[in-house]
Amino acid sequence: MEYNIIMKKKILVTAFEPFAGRKINPSLQVLAALKPAAFGCSLYREKLPVSGKAVENRIKALVSRLKPDFLVSLGLAAGETGIRVERFALNIQDYGIKDNSGYMPEGKKIDEKGPAAYFVNTDPLKLAAAARKAGVPAYVSNHAGAYVCNHLMYAAMRSIGAAGLKTKFAFIHLPLTTEMALLEKPGRGIPPSLPLSLLVKAVEAAIKAIK
């Protein structure tokens, strides 16, 4: 008797710990709210450190161990008015603030021998369109800055290539949640925000659009 075993595809979603003096990172909240049944895949979740040096090793190890079919990384971009889907990862570390390990490079390459940039192997326009169709403002950004989010993107794409995998990778920046904005001190300018429920809805729609 023959049995046809159908292996579920694997999706790894990562999010960052809080940083820059905030006690909450909405990427972690969204990560916790994602439901495996929404994707029809085996869902793996990982909390990452806001440390350029540490995150590079962590993502390399995760990609090597899990060999995911899809890898979606979430990060915080405070001040954004909507979802920001990234297109390029740049070979640069130019932190405007210290990361959580106290590291603060200025104009330093991530990889001295690496390419100037990696183009993500998913379609950011498609992902942003899916988020907007779900009722959430979203747009495509040409690069993720020069902080730890960009470092993660660069390391992820490099790790996927080095391992010879076909993993589809996307990076999504999130604004503050409305709940976080309400915690800001009275009298200060309140940054743009969206309700957590909408961020979850947008990320779920974007992930489904990768498949």
N, C-alpha and C positions, 0 to 999 in steps of 0.2 A: 504494500500500500504506500502510495506517495503522498506526502504532505507539502502543501505550499505554505511556507512561512513568510508572512509579510512583516517586515521590520518597520516599525514606526520611525519616521525621520526625527532627528534630534535638533532642537533649537535651544541655544544658550543665550540667555538674556542677562546682561550685567548692569549694575548700577553702582554709584559711588556713595561712600560714606559722607556725612556732613563735613563742611569745610568753611573757611573764611568767617569763623565765629558763629555760624548758624548751627542750631541744634537739630535741624531737620534737612534732609535732602529729598526733594520730591521724586527723584529717580528711584530711590529705595521704596517709597510709598507705592509708586506705580508698579514696580517689580513685584511687591508683595500682593498686589491686587490682581495680577494677571492670572487667568484661569486656563489650565492646560487644555480643557475641552474646547476652548475657543479656537484652537489651532490644529487639533488633530495630530499633534506631535508629542514626543516626550519632551517636556519642558524642564530645563535646568536653569537654576537661578544662582547668581554669584554676586556677592557684595565685594567691591574693590576698594582699595585704599586710595586716597588722594595723595599719592606719592609717585612722582615720575619714575624713580628708580625701581620701586616695588611693583608698580602696575605692569611694567614691561615684562618682568619675570612671571608674574601671575597669569597674564593673558597667554603668554607662550606656553606655559604648563597646561592651562585649561584647554587650549586648542589641540595640543598634542595628546592629552588624555581622552578628551571627549570626542574629538573629531566631529564637531557638529555640522549638520547640513546648513544651518542658519545661525548666524551670530549677530545679535542686535545689542548695541551698547547705548545706555541712557546716561545723560548728564544734565547738570543744571546750568542754565545761562540766565542768571538773574538780570532783569531789565527787559527781557524779550516780551513781546506782546502775544506770541503764539509759539507753535511748534516749529523747530528749526531742524531741517534734515540736511546733514552735511554731505558735501561732495568730495572734497580733497582732504588728505592728511599731509601736513607739511613736515619736512625734516628740520624742525626748529624747536628749541626750548627757549622761551623768552618770557618767563613768568613775571607778571606784574606784582604778584604777592607770593609769599612763601607757600609751599605745599605743606601738608600736614606733618611731614618729617623735618621741616625747616629748610628744605632745599629751594633755592631760588636762582636758577641759571639765567644768564643774560646773553642772548644771541648765540647759543650753543647748539650744534647739531645733535639730533638724536642718534644718528648713525653716520660716522665720518665717511664711510664708504658707501652709504645707501643713496638711493635716488632722492631728488629734491622733493618729490611728492608721490603719493599713491592716490589713484582714483578709485573710489569704492566700486566694488563689482556688483552693486545693485543700482537701481534707477531711482535717484532721489526725487525726481519729478513725479514719478508714479506713487511713491510713498507719501509725498506731501499732498498730492491730489486725493489719495485715499483718506487722509486725515481730514481734509476740507470737506469731502463728501460725507464724513461722519459728523460734520457740524462744528469742526474745530479749526480756527485759523492756523495755517501752516504755510511755510515757504522753504525754498532751497537756499542754502548758504554755501558759498564756494570754499570756505575753510572753517575749521573749528577753533581758530585762534592759535595760541602758542603755549597754552597751559597743559594740564594733565590730561584733559579730554583729547586734545590733539595727539599727545604722546601715546595714549592708549590706541587711538585710531591707527597711527603709524605702526606701532608694534603689532597690532592685530593683523593688518594687511601683510606685513612682512612675515609673520608667523604662519599665516595661511599659505603664502607662496612657498616658504621654505619647507613646509611639510608636504607640499604637493597636493593640497586638498582643494576641493571645489566649493568650499564653504562660502555662502553668500553673506556678505557683511554690510551692516548699515549702522550709522550713528545718528541718534536723535537727541537734540538738545531740548530741554523743557524749561518753561518759565517757572517762576514761583507759583505755588498754589495760592488761592484766595485765602485759605486758612493760614498760610504763612504770612501773607500780607497783613492780616488782621493782628498779627503778633508784633508788628513794627511799632516802635514807640510813637505815641501821639505827638503831633507837631512836626514830624519828619515827613519828607516827601514819600508817598507810598508808591512802590514800584508796581509795574503792571503784573497782573496775575490771572490765572484761570482756575476754576474749581478742580479739585483732584479727580472727580468723576469724569470730567471732560478729558483730562490728560490720559487717563486709563483708556478711555474710548478711542482717542486718537492713536495711541501706541498700538492697541489691538488692531485697529484698521490698517495701520502702516505695516505691521508684521504680516498680516494676511496678504497684503499686496506684494510681498516679496515672493511668495510661493508661486 
